[in-house]
Amino acid sequence: MYSKPRSAYVHIPFCTQICYYCDFSKVFIQNQPVDAYLEALIKEFNDYYRIKDLQTLYIGGGTPTALSAKQLEYLLSHLSKNLNLDTLEEFTIEANPGDLTPDKVAVLKQSAVNRVSLGVQTFNDKHLRQIGRGHNEAQIYESVDSLRKAGFDNISIDLIYALPNQTMADVRENVAKALALDIPHLSLYSLILEHHTVFMNKMRRGQLNLPTEDLEAEMFDYIIAEMEAHGFEHYEISNFTKPGFESRHNLMYWDNAEYFGCGAGASGYVEGIRYRNRGPIQHYLKATAEEGHARLQEEKLTQAEQMEEELFLGLRKKSGVSLSRFEEKFGRTLQEVYGPALHDLEESGLIVSDKDRIRMTKKGLFLGDTVAEKFILE
């Protein structure tokens, strides 16, 4: 019997500022039909999925805190209205230090939200301006402080390294400032150049001075060593946690579990089907009104594709992939399906196997895409 997903992702596509590296589904909030969007989103969340017993709920963006306090209150109260809050272990909202005004923090405090993920990216004011962020270093400290005072202890921050003109000294300073905040979860991503972004256009014109791959590898090694020295576990390629503060929602993705995706441009994975909603807001509003859902693309995954994803996603975690779980899920052993690839990767020092698991080495984690390519079945 099919069991319903226990997680949901809700997308807020509005931003007060468009960052130069971002290719997510988002628009500048000015003059957008925000209230109509929120109503359609709640309708999709409630009617279409009949969601009740979730374990994790994640509101991402865009920038959810680009909403006004009143809009934020509408969103949070209506999302949790029909949920069984006894089963909801983790309710995360993404926030931007520049948008977290006292009235919005007050709304979060009154809501069922119990985890806040802050898009810090860097503590360096000059670099913040260069990447198109709308906040400054002082606002980062103000935001963390106001969240703490409101009773939030489960706070995470995102940082990006390998930024244009960033040096090793800059990375050391960023990591030191992040650690000094004494929060339990940190995500550190290397800059990825995406199509249709300001940064990609600059790079094509030869105007983007990025660190070399060797320097990026040095930054990656430094970050891992420094975080581990301060009691953080490197539990996923880009994520570090103090005991018990792992992102349960993100672990669900890496465990290749199914989840509902709501909102314009959101993706979901239900009953073996990966789907994507319509991205442009007017298209989303029209589809939810006329069809009761906004799905644009649906893809029923073959067993081969499901096995590939099990490996791509599972190997991102430090704990890696369980051989027994793989066999139980697919009726075939990992060795049977991927024997030669596993042998090559072990020989190259990119993965190791122990007892019931295979996982990436530190070298493998840095070269994650190279490892992933080996698991594509022809």
Secondary structure, 3 states (H helix, E strand, C coil): CCCCCCEEEEEECEECCCCCCCCCCCEECCCCCHHHHHHHHHHHHHHHCCCCCCCEEEEEECCHHHCCHHHHHHHHHHHHHCCCCCCCCEEEEEECCCCCCHHHHHHHHHCCCCEEEEEEECCCHHHHHHCCCCCCHHHHHHHHHHHHHCCCCCEEEEEEECCCCCCHHHHHHHHHHHHHCCCCEEEEEECCCCCCCHHHHHHHCCCCCCCCHHHHHHHHHHHHHHHHHCCCEEEECCEEECCCCCCHHHHHHHCCCCEEEECCCCEEEECCEEEEECCCHHHHHHHHHHHCCCEEEEEECCHHHHHHHHHHHHCCECCCEEHHHHHHHHCCCHHHHHHHHHHHHHHCCCEEEECCEEEECHHHHHCHHHHHHCCCCC
